[in-house]
Amino acid sequence: MADSNNFFLPPGVSQQTNAFEEDFPEEYDIPDRLRFARADTIEVVNDWHFAMMNDRARNEAYQRAIEKTITPESIVVEIGAGSGILSIMAAKAGAKKVYAIEGSKHFVDIARQNVKTNGVEDVVEVIHGMSTEVTLPERATVLLGEILGTMMDGESATEFFFDAQERLCEPNAAVIPARGTQYATLIQSDALRSVSEVKDSHLKLSAFNRFRDSASVIKSKLLGATLRAMNFQELSEKMTVYEVDWQEGRHTIEDTKAVRVESLKDGCVTAIMYWWEVEMDVEGECVMSTHPWAEDGSLMRDVQWGQGITLVEDPKNWSAPQPKMLHVKEGEKVVVQFDMFGFIVNGRVVPNDHEENSNESE
């Protein structure tokens, strides 16, 4: 049996939580409907569940893939069911049986209510538990889930899918989504620089720049504005960080990967932007992307997932007390090194002497 301690734990799984009203002074007035609700449930619902459920393009991509795959004989298992939306889609598409697995007891209750409201309670069985610990009375012919993060595997999607394939599914079970690619692009944005460093004016305050975080991957949705609103420019072609084929049970994760990419124009490299593209079906006809300018992109997509961001500085100045921005010329080769800790990505621009061991950008 898989060890769930090695996996991402979704919000609401912990039994140690507090009621929402405990976050406020005793005399603070809040709606009665919220008083005894779990604080972590309210947090995640407002953080990304509303946006996720209102991302129409996302929902339509899943629905098309589900309707292409489901037959009257389909036994479906959904992992990370949340609201139950995908299990409900599968039931309405004609599945014989749907097992919806959810780790949060509070979300289990909500999913059961949604299932009943949609009139599919005779088909959908909502199960409380982590998918890595659940057993089913029968093997599934379709594996379904939406456990993608800002970084494609930010919620341990691949480990959860591979585990569920092995323990819960028939050998040739269909998997939705089928495959995905984590991409990265070098970008320039003066607006992003304005929220990530101090620019001297008549007052000299740039001493603060020694704290500029050029190591962490942050979520664009935490910046206070979407990247689309920050007037960014892409300074390179897309780089493939890794690929995952959930249908075939394969991935291209490497501990360290250096990619040589050519600058498309003169500019100042502000950051590495991470985004992903997922093919919902094996034919690749239903595609979903988190690139800011994706055809199916929307404000809901930006609020739900957004993009990953790692700030960039000149690697030749890496040991200096103050960061120095990396300026590039059109046609100049830049080497980006991606270090992988499981599926956690840490990328940075490195000196060009890494070039002989690097791969050309796709």
N, C-alpha and C positions, 0 to 999 in steps of 0.2 A: 504493500500500500504506500502511496506517495506521502512524503512528509510535507504537510501544508505549511510548516514553518519556513520552507524555502520559497514560498510563493508570496506574491503581493496579496495583502489582506484588504478586501474592499471595506469601505466605510460602513459602520454599523455591525460588523462581525463581533467586535469586542462586547462582552457582557458588562464591562465596567464603564458606565456612562452616566450622565446626569440628565435630569429633566430640563427642558428649555428654560423654565421659570427660574431655575437655580443660577442662571447666568446674569440675573438682574437683581437690583435691590428689592427688598420685600415690598416696598410701597409702589414699585414700578408697575404701571398698568399695561397688561398685555392681553390679547384675546384668549378667552377660556380654551378655545380649540388647540392652542399652542402650549398651554401651561405644562401639561404632563407628557407631551411628545418628546422623543429623544432629541437632544440638542444636535447630535451628529447627523441625524436624519434630516432635520431642518436645514442644516448647513449644506449638505451635499445636494439636496433637492434644489435649493436656491442657487447653488454654485454651478451645477451643470445638468441636472435632470430636466429642468424646464427647457433649457436650450436644446438638449438632446432630443426630447420628445417633439419639439417644434421645428426641428431641422427636417423640413419636408423632403429635400433631395436625398438625405440620408435614408429616411424611412422608405421612400420610393425605390431606392437602390436595393435595400433589403427585401422589400416586398416583391420586386421583379425576380430577384434571385430565388426567393422562397417559392414563388408560384411556378417557376421553371423546374424546380427540383422536387417538390412535394407530389406524391401520388396517394391514392386512397389506401395504399398498404404501408405508407411511411410511418416509422416509429421515430419520433424526434426527441432529442435531448438538447435543451438549451442550458448553457452554463453562464452564471452571472445574470440571472433573469431580470433583476431590478423590478421595473414596473410591470413586467410580463408582456410588453408590447410585441416582441418578436414571437413568443409562444402563441399569442393570440393570432398573429398573422398566419402562423403555421397551421393552427386549427382551422381558421377560416379558409385556408387554401386547400383543405380537405384531408389533412393528416389523420391517420387512424388513432394515434396516441401521441401526446406530447408530455414530456417530463421537464418541468421548469425548475432548475436548481438555483437557489439563492442563499447566500451566506448570512444575510442580515434578517433576523426574525421580524423586525419591523417592516422591511420591504416584502417579506413573505406574506404578511397580512395584507399589505396594500395590493400585491400582485393577485392574491386570491380574490380580493374585492373586484379588481379590474377584470379578471377572468369571468367572474359571475356576471358582472354588469354587461359584458360582451356576449353572454349566453353560450360560452364554450366550456363550462365547468365539467361537462361529461367527457371532454377530450383532454383537457389540460389538467395535469396534477402538479401542483406547486410543492416542492420539497425543500425543507429547511436544512441547510448544511453546505459545507464546502464541497465542490465537485470532486476534489481529490480524496474525499472521505466517504462519498455517497456510493451505494451500490443500487442497481436497478433490477427489477424482476425480469427484464428482457434486454437484449442488445438493440441499440438504436441503429437505424439506417441513415439518419441525417443528424449531423452535429451542427449546432447553431449557437452563435454567441456574438455579443458586441462588448468586448472587454479591451478595446483599443484605448490608448492614452494619447496625450500630446505627443510624446514619442511613441512610435507605433507599438512597441512592446512594453509600454510604461506600466501596464497592469498584468504583466507576466502572461500575456495572451498565448504565446507559443508554448510555454510549459503547461498551462492549463489545457490547451487544445490537444497537445501530444498525449498528455496523461488520459484525457477523456477518450481519445481515439483508442488507446490501448485497453482501457478497462471497461468502457461503457458502450462501445460501438462495434458493429460488424466490421470485418476487415476492409471492406470496400465502401464504407459509409461515405456519403457526400458531406463536405464541410463547407459551411458558409460563415465567414468569407473564405475564399479558396486560397488566395496568395496575396502577398503585399511586399512593398519595397520601401525601406527607409532612405530618404534622400537628404542631401545637405547642399546648400548654395552659399557662396560668399555674397554679402550684401553691403551696401552703403546707405546710411540714413543719418542726416544731420539731426533729425528729430530724436532718433534713438540715442545719439550721442548726448543730446541735451538732457536726457534722463539717466545717463550712465557715467557722466564725468562733469567736472567743473571747468568752465571756460573763463579765463581771466578777462576782466574788463578794467575799469578804473580801480577795482579792488583785486588784489592778488590772493586768491583762495585755492589755488590749484594743489596745495599740499594734500588736500583730501583725495586727490586722484591716486594716491598710493593704495587706497582701499578699493579701487576699481576691480570688480570681480571678473577676471578673465579666465576663470577655471570652471565655474559652475554652469550647468545648463538651467536656464530659467524659462518660465512659461510666458509667452508674449501676452497672454490675457491678464497677467499680473502687472503689466507696465502702466496701466491706466488708459491705454488707447490701443487699438488694433494696429498691426503692422501696415495694413492698407491705408490707415490714416496717417502713417508716419512717412509717406512719400519715399519709400525705399527703392533702391535700384539694385538689380542683380549684376554682380561683377564677374560671375563665372557661370559656366554651364552646371547642370545638376551633377552631383557626385553620388554614387550608390554607396551607402554605408553598409547595408546588408539586405538580403532578400530572404523571405520566408515563404515556403509552400506548405500551408497547413493541410492541404488536400493530400499531398504526397509524403508529408512528414519530414521535410528537408529544410535546412537553412544554411546561410553562408556566413554565419557569425565567425569572426576571427578575433583573437585577443588584441592584435594591433594591425592596423591597416593604414598605409600611407598612400594618398591619392594625389597625383600631380595634375593640376588643373590650370588652364590658361585664362588670363584676365581678358575680359571682353572689351574693356575700355579703361581709360585712366580713371583713377579714383582712390578713395580712402576706404579700406576695408573696415567696416564697423563691427561686423559680427558674422558668425556662421549661423545660417537659418536652417533649422531642421523641419522637414515636412515629409509626409508619406502619401503613398498611393496604394489603394487596395482594390483588387479585383474580386467582386463578390462571387462570381461564378467561374467555372473552369474555362468557359469560352472567352472570358474577359469582356463581356458585353455590358456588364453592370459595374461601373467603376466609381470609386469615391476617393477624394483627395483633400488634404488639408493645406495645399498650397494656397496662399492668399488670393491668387487670381484664378483659382480653379473654376471651371465652368459651373460646377455645382456648389461653389462656395457661397457663404452667406454670413450675415452677422451671427446667426445661431451657431454656425460652424466655428467661427472665431471665439465665441463665448464658451462653447463646449470644450473644444480641443485647442484651437489656436496653433501656434508653432513653438518649437523649442529655439532658444537663442543662447549662443555662447559669444561673449564679447571677444574681440580680437585686438591684439597689439603686435608690434614688430617683434618677431622672435629673437632678433639680434640684440634686443634691449631687455631680454627676459630677466637678467640678473640685476638690472638697474633699480634704484629706489623709486623711480617714477616711470609709469608706462609711456611708451611712445607709439603713436598711431602708425599703422602699416599702410604706406602709399604704394600703389602699383601702377605700371604703365600697360597700355593695351598690348596684348601678346606676351606679357611677362608670365613665366611659369611660377606657380605658387604650390607648395606642398602642404597638404592638410593631413595631419595624423589623427586617426580615430582609435582611441584605446577603449576596449570593451571589457566591462566587468559584468559577466553574464550578458544581459541585454541592456545594461546601463552604458550609455555612450558618453565619452569625454573627448571632445575634439578640440584641436588647436592648430594654428599655423606653425610650422616648424621651419628651420633653416633649409635652404635648398640642397645641402649636402646629404639630405635624406633621399635625394632624387633617384639614386641608382637602385633603391629598394622599393620605389613607389610604383603604383599602377596609374595608367592614364585614366583621366576622367571619362565617363561614358557620355 
